């Protein structure tokens, strides 16, 4: 399995890296990351934009699928559902934990729980990843 450092190196030059997504833990059934809420990721009122929550979760579901799929495959998101529960304020850090609900040969389903550093639930995202030939 790839290391946290090697997966982070893949993400850094891409959109997740621009956002500031930091992978902190990798396992076949679980991916954990952090994100510092910056002003440029916020909407009015200094709270994290909903699209940033969704992009963070989408990244983790894709990483989880990547860790589980065989060589010669790629993945894409086919479905994503987000429930916004609470705000994440500028200059705070959120923690996202993405857990596998289903790891099949052609699809994988992941659920990401995003919380404030204090443990307050901010969002819950469930997504389906399709596994395709590269």
HELIX and SHEET records of a PDB file:
HELIX    1   1 UNK A    4  UNK A   12  1                                   9    
HELIX    2   2 UNK A   15  UNK A   19  1                                   5    
HELIX    3   3 UNK A   39  UNK A   41  5                                   3    
HELIX    4   4 UNK A   50  UNK A   68  1                                  19    
SHEET    1   A 6 UNK A  22  UNK A  27  0                                        
SHEET    2   A 6 UNK A  30  UNK A  36 -1                                        
SHEET    3   A 6 UNK A  93  UNK A 103 -1                                        
SHEET    4   A 6 UNK A 107  UNK A 116 -1                                        
SHEET    5   A 6 UNK A 121  UNK A 133 -1                                        
SHEET    6   A 6 UNK A  73  UNK A  84 -1                                        
SHEET    1   B 2 UNK A  42  UNK A  43  0                                        
SHEET    2   B 2 UNK A  47  UNK A  48 -1                                        
END                                                                             
